[in-house]
Amino acid sequence: MPEFSRRALLGASAGALASGCTVGAEPAAGAAAPTFVIVHGANGNGASYAPLVSALATAGYRALAVDLPGHGPAAHFPLSYQAPQDLAALLSEPAPLARIRLDDNVEHVVRVVRQVAEHGPVVLVGHSMGGATITRVGGEIPDLIARLVYFTAFCCVRLRSVLECFTVPEAAATLATTIPSLGDPEQTGVTRTNWRSADPVFLAAAKVALAGDYDDDKFRTALNAMEPDEAWDVTVGDARGEPATWGRIPRSYIRCSQDRMLPLALQDRMIAEADAATPGNVFDVHTLAAPHLGPQDPQPVVQILASLARRR
């Protein structure tokens, strides 16, 4: 496995679309409003999306941010990760997430979508590495999903996995490897990152990679929402979508033009490869001038999602 696979994969947290709830969109008249089911990425959790969920609810939409297995209330925060920290102990701390596979994420989200779909249409949104999960979910239950939305997210069609996406020329500009990680994920089964570090070099690297235009307070809020571990299998597991199932679901992509984690060139390559696989059902593309964590105010995301709900 190349050195890249042992470093910094992935600092791409699901979360922290920090603050702001002003909205002005309304559901389509005479149509059942969809429920937005939001799937976080690496080191994230559903709570990171509280501002976005709140803004969608204010606009009249149901929204649910999922905690993937081993995340949220089930997350593991070792004592050595707390303050005062013991980094030597943290390196050897067992990782419950090492048991989690991409298949487990898919199974969990399939169950959630099945339950939510009993009450109306479902729009399934994946951010960052959450894209790997929603693609596979689309392959399992295409008839229960009204639309897939990739929010600066991985969409694997020709490229097999999240890790493989980082090996192509379009990923050369990624700053993922500038965020130090702890240990060897091939040995521990997880990528472990010390988001609570006080090291100014670490903090500067993380901010540039994830949240370039955030003010310092908003950036620290984002870091405090992140979890130290992410399952390595989700990074290397087969995340490809099949044209016959996933490929028949209407889909949208929200590009983040200032993303330094998932470079715009890589986002565009994944969009192009997906469209080539299903030329009769191509991405509806939107662009935000935002970093990997998305805009500090969720309003632009809400406006896009609301426009998609009206188009169903």
RAKABEL-V712208 format. One record per backbone hydrogen bond with DSSP energy under -1.0 kcal/mol. CO is the residue of the C=O (numbers start at 1). NH is the residue of the N-H. E is the energy in kcal/mol with one decimal. If there is no record, write none. Layout:
# RAKABEL-V712208
co nh e
CO NH E
CO NH E
This chain:
# RAKABEL-V712208
co nh e
2 5 -1.3
3 6 -1.9
4 7 -1.7
11 13 -2.0
16 18 -1.9
28 31 -1.5
35 123 -2.5
36 64 -2.9
37 125 -3.1
38 66 -2.7
39 127 -2.3
41 44 -1.5
43 227 -2.6
46 49 -1.9
47 50 -1.9
48 17 -1.0
49 53 -3.0
50 54 -2.6
51 55 -2.2
52 56 -2.5
53 57 -2.4
54 58 -2.3
55 59 -1.4
56 61 -2.5
57 60 -1.4
62 36 -2.5
64 38 -3.1
68 71 -1.9
71 74 -1.8
72 75 -2.0
78 81 -1.7
79 82 -1.2
80 86 -2.0
86 90 -2.3
87 91 -1.8
95 98 -2.0
96 99 -1.8
97 100 -1.8
101 105 -1.6
102 106 -2.4
103 107 -2.6
104 108 -2.2
105 109 -2.4
106 110 -2.6
107 111 -1.9
108 112 -1.9
109 113 -2.9
110 114 -2.5
111 115 -1.9
112 116 -2.6
113 117 -2.9
116 119 -2.2
121 35 -2.6
122 146 -2.7
122 147 -1.0
123 37 -2.6
124 149 -2.8
125 39 -3.2
126 151 -3.1
127 130 -2.8
128 131 -1.9
128 154 -2.1
129 132 -1.2
130 134 -2.3
131 135 -2.0
132 136 -1.4
133 137 -2.4
134 138 -2.4
135 139 -1.4
136 140 -1.1
137 141 -2.5
141 144 -1.7
142 145 -1.0
147 124 -2.4
148 252 -2.6
149 126 -2.8
150 254 -3.2
151 128 -1.6
156 241 -2.0
160 239 -2.9
161 165 -1.7
164 167 -1.8
168 171 -2.0
169 172 -1.9
171 174 -2.2
175 178 -1.6
176 179 -1.3
184 187 -1.8
184 188 -2.6
185 189 -2.2
189 232 -2.5
191 230 -1.4
192 182 -3.2
193 195 -1.5
194 197 -1.6
199 203 -2.5
200 204 -2.2
201 205 -2.3
202 206 -2.8
203 207 -2.3
204 208 -2.2
205 209 -2.2
206 210 -2.4
207 211 -2.4
210 293 -2.1
211 214 -2.0
215 219 -2.4
216 220 -2.5
217 221 -2.0
218 222 -2.0
219 223 -2.4
220 224 -2.2
222 225 -1.2
223 226 -1.4
228 193 -2.5
230 191 -2.5
232 236 -1.6
233 237 -2.2
235 163 -2.5
242 245 -1.3
242 247 -2.3
245 248 -1.8
246 249 -1.7
250 148 -2.3
251 284 -1.8
252 150 -2.7
253 286 -2.8
254 152 -2.2
255 288 -2.9
256 259 -1.5
260 175 -2.5
263 267 -2.3
264 268 -2.7
265 269 -1.8
266 270 -2.4
267 271 -2.1
268 272 -2.5
269 273 -2.6
270 274 -2.1
271 275 -2.4
272 276 -2.2
273 277 -1.4
274 278 -1.5
278 281 -2.4
284 253 -2.5
286 255 -3.4
288 257 -2.6
288 290 -1.8
290 258 -1.8
291 294 -1.9
298 302 -2.4
299 303 -2.5
300 304 -1.6
301 305 -2.7
302 306 -2.9
303 307 -1.9
304 308 -1.9
305 309 -2.1
306 310 -1.9
